[in-house]
Amino acid sequence: MSAEAAESAASGAAPRRGRRPMSERRRTLQRLEISRAGIRLFREHGVAATSGDQIAEAVGLSARTFWRWFRTKESCVEPVLSLSIAAFVACLRRWPAERSLEQHLVADYRADADAEPGDGELVFDVVRMSAGEPALRAIWLVVQERAEPVLAAIVAERLGRDPDDVEVRVQAAALNAALRIATEDIAAATADGDQPSEELRARLSATVRAATRGVVAGDPVGPAGPG
């Protein structure tokens, strides 16, 4: 008898049967695997010609599992897109007091720990396809929108303000827009297969400079923005 079964017997509870519940970590990684496969299939065959069942088959899962985790086939792109947002948020959390945000992004921006080498290009693929696929565009914008409260909390802590202050919320929205615009610009610039290399950092830094007008830690954020 297993230790689990013995414990259940001692407590009078019936032993659990079947497979153990999937851990949150494993679920996250499996969703990422599905997301990568889905984006590749969308890129190769087009969104209309790709079904959710085909995506599930590509990673060796049942169609039932796919539809339990994703409401639509297009929504499977969300886990990979979220990695780019997570990397930006993590970079902001590491922002040192003595350095401007623009300088910090150039020096410190890096991929999320769960990202694989090709994930950046998959994000660009989704962004490119979203120009003609409203469902993909909606998901890209929703992923962006979800980041704003997190960015507001970081900005508020940095400046000693309340996250609900309208100036802080506007600053967070501007930072979010900077990330979106930089990503979309690089996606367009690399459509012919060129690799962005360090260009993403430089473009992100430039858009952040435009969004914040050079704000640094401790500078007040007023209704008219930083001076």
N, C-alpha and C positions, 0 to 999 in steps of 0.2 A: 504494500500500500504506500502511495506517495505521501510525503509530508503534508501536502495540501489536503489530501483525502482524509488522512488521520486527524488533522485539525478540524475538518468539517464534521467528522464522525464524533469527535469529542464534544463538539459544541451542539451536536444534534441537528446540524444543518446538512442538507443534501449536498454532496460534492458537485462542483461545477463540471459540466461536460462540454466537449467541443474545444475549439481553438481559444487560446488566451486572447484577451482584448489587445488590439494593436496599441502600442505606446504612441504618445503624441509626437515624439521625435520621429518614429518610423513613419507615422502618417504624413508628417510634413515632407519627409524625403520622398515618399511614394507619390504624393501630390506633385512634387517638383518633377519627378520622372515622367508622370503623365503629361504635365504641362510642356515639358521639352518635346516629347513625342508629338503632341498635338500641334505645336507651332511648326515643327518640321513638316508634318503632313499638310498643314494649311499652306505652307510655303511651296511645297512640291506639287500639290494637286489642286490647291484653291480651297477656300472655306466651304463653298457650296458643294463641292465634290467630295468632301471629307465628312464622315459620320462619326458620332460618338463611339459607336461600336468598333469602328476601325481604329480609333485612337486607343481604346481599351485593348484591342487585340495586339496592337503594336508593342504594348508593355506587358503582355501576358496576363491581363486581368479580365474579369468577367464584365460584361456590359452593365450588369446590375451594380457592380462596385463603382464603375465610372459615373453612372447616373445618381448614385447615392451621394457622391462627393461634388458633383457639378450639376447645376440646374440646366445649363445649356452647353452645347459643345464649345461655343466660343468662350465661355467662362473659364475653360481649362487653362487659358493663357495667364490668368491672374497670379498664380504662384511665382512664375518667373518674373513678371512685371513687378511684383512686390519686392523682389530682391534688390532691384535698383533703388527703390524708395528706402528700403532698410539700410542700404549702404550710405545714402545721403544723410539719413537721420543719425546713424552711428558716427559719421564724420562730424556732424554738428555737436554731438555729445562730447567729442574729444577736442573741441575748439579751445585752445589755450588763451588765457586772458591777454597775453602780451602780443597777440598776432591778429591782424585783420582776418575776417572770414574769407575774403578773396585769397589772401596769401595761404591761409590754412587749407583751403580746398585744393590748391595747386600742389601743396606739399603732402597732404595726408589722405586725399580721397582714394579709396580702394574698394574692391568688390566685397560683397557680403561673404561671410564665412561659409555659407552653404552653396555659394555660386560655383559653377564649373567654368573652365576656360571659354567655352562657347556661349555662355549665357548672355553676355552683353550683345552679341550679334543677334541672338534670338529676340531680345527686347527690341532691337532696331527693326527686325523682321515684322514684329507685331505692329510697331508704330507705322512702318511703311504700308502694311496691308490695311491698317485702320483708315487710311485716306479714302478707300473705296468700300470699306466694310463697316457700316454704322454700329453693328453689334460689338466689334472689336474696339472701335473708338469709344463707345460708352464704357466699356470695361477699363480701358486705359484712363479715362477721366475719373471714374469712380475710385480706382486705386490711388490716383493723385489726391482726390478729395479726402480720402480717409487719413492721409498723412497730415493734414492741416492742424488738427488739434494737438498732435504730437509736436509738430514744429512750434506751435504757439506756446506750449509748455516749456520748450527749450529756450525760446527767445525770452519768455517771461522770467524764467529763473536767471538767465544771463543778465537781464536789465533790472532785476528786482521789481518787476511789475506783476500785475495780476494777469493770468492767461486770458481772462475775459475782456481785458481792456481792448477797446476797438483798435488802438494804434498797434498793439501787439498782434492782434488777429490779422490786421492788414499786412504787417511785416511778414507774418507766417505765410499768408497767401502769396505775397510777392516772392518769397523764397521757393514756394512750391511751384509757382509759375516759371521761375528761373530754371528749376530742374526740368520741367516739362519742355520748355522751349529749347534748352540745350540738347536734350535727348532727341527731340524732333529734328533739330538742325543737323545733328550728327547723322541721324538715320537717313536724311535726305542726301547728305554729302557723301555717304558711303554706299549709296544704292548700287553703284557700279562695281562693288566688291572691294574697294579700298579699305584698309584697316585704319581705324581712328587713332591708334597708338595713344600719344599724349594729348591728342586734340580734344578729347572729351573733357579732361580736366581744365584745359585752357578755356574751352567754350563755356563750361559750367561756371568757371571763375568770372568770366566776362559778363554772363547773364546775372550772376549774383551781384556783381558791382553795379549793374544797371538797376537791379531791383532794390538794393539797399542804399545806393548812393554812398557807399564806403563806410557804412556804420560799423563801429567796433564795440567791443565789450565796454559797458559803462556809459556809452553815449545815450542821451535821452532819445526816445522815439516820439516825436511830436506829431500833431495832425498833418503837418506839411512834410513829414519825413525828415531824415537826417540832413544836416546842412552840408 
